[in-house]
Amino acid sequence: METKDPRFLVDHQSVASLVTQLHDYFENSHSHYKIERSKLMSELHAAEGATEQNLLQEIRKVEAEISLFGVLSDSLSIADRILHARNVMNELGLDNPVYKMHYEQDTEKVS
């Protein structure tokens, strides 16, 4: 079976670097939603009636996003640490496709 490079990799990017970037993205998103929850909680202290109910609903949505992005961040953190562990890098070798930079190759020529 022939292995193809993932088509979403950009020039000069390795799978390992993509994992690092995704980990950073989900970790930053997780932090963003935690800050958003804090802001909403502050607003909740002064809210009454319908406004209070709307804020509670918004807080529940944000907490679900915190949970989701936390799991994604944790999962990618594990993958990132494994891929960049010295013994894994030595075992796989830096010439492994996971660590090699990928270059976009145009197989179609424009006429």
Contacts in CASP RR format, 6 or more apart in sequence:
PFRMAT RR
TARGET T0000
AUTHOR 0000-0000-0000
METHOD contacts of the structure
MODEL  1
METKDPRFLVDHQSVASLVTQLHDYFENSHSHYKIERSKLMSELHAAEGA
TEQNLLQEIRKVEAEISLFGVLSDSLSIADRILHARNVMNELGLDNPVYK
MHYEQDTEKVS
3 97 0 8 1.000
5 97 0 8 1.000
5 102 0 8 1.000
6 15 0 8 1.000
6 18 0 8 1.000
6 102 0 8 1.000
9 15 0 8 1.000
9 18 0 8 1.000
9 102 0 8 1.000
10 104 0 8 1.000
11 101 0 8 1.000
11 102 0 8 1.000
11 103 0 8 1.000
11 104 0 8 1.000
12 101 0 8 1.000
12 102 0 8 1.000
12 103 0 8 1.000
13 101 0 8 1.000
13 102 0 8 1.000
14 98 0 8 1.000
14 99 0 8 1.000
14 100 0 8 1.000
14 101 0 8 1.000
14 102 0 8 1.000
15 83 0 8 1.000
15 97 0 8 1.000
15 98 0 8 1.000
15 99 0 8 1.000
15 102 0 8 1.000
16 83 0 8 1.000
16 84 0 8 1.000
16 98 0 8 1.000
16 99 0 8 1.000
19 76 0 8 1.000
19 79 0 8 1.000
19 80 0 8 1.000
19 83 0 8 1.000
20 80 0 8 1.000
20 84 0 8 1.000
22 76 0 8 1.000
23 73 0 8 1.000
23 76 0 8 1.000
23 77 0 8 1.000
23 79 0 8 1.000
23 80 0 8 1.000
26 69 0 8 1.000
26 70 0 8 1.000
26 72 0 8 1.000
26 73 0 8 1.000
26 76 0 8 1.000
27 70 0 8 1.000
27 73 0 8 1.000
27 76 0 8 1.000
27 77 0 8 1.000
29 65 0 8 1.000
29 69 0 8 1.000
29 73 0 8 1.000
30 66 0 8 1.000
30 69 0 8 1.000
30 70 0 8 1.000
30 72 0 8 1.000
30 73 0 8 1.000
33 62 0 8 1.000
33 65 0 8 1.000
33 66 0 8 1.000
33 69 0 8 1.000
34 66 0 8 1.000
36 62 0 8 1.000
37 59 0 8 1.000
37 62 0 8 1.000
37 63 0 8 1.000
37 66 0 8 1.000
40 55 0 8 1.000
40 58 0 8 1.000
40 59 0 8 1.000
40 62 0 8 1.000
41 59 0 8 1.000
43 55 0 8 1.000
44 52 0 8 1.000
44 55 0 8 1.000
44 56 0 8 1.000
44 59 0 8 1.000
47 55 0 8 1.000
82 88 0 8 1.000
83 89 0 8 1.000
83 98 0 8 1.000
89 99 0 8 1.000
92 98 0 8 1.000
92 99 0 8 1.000
93 99 0 8 1.000
END
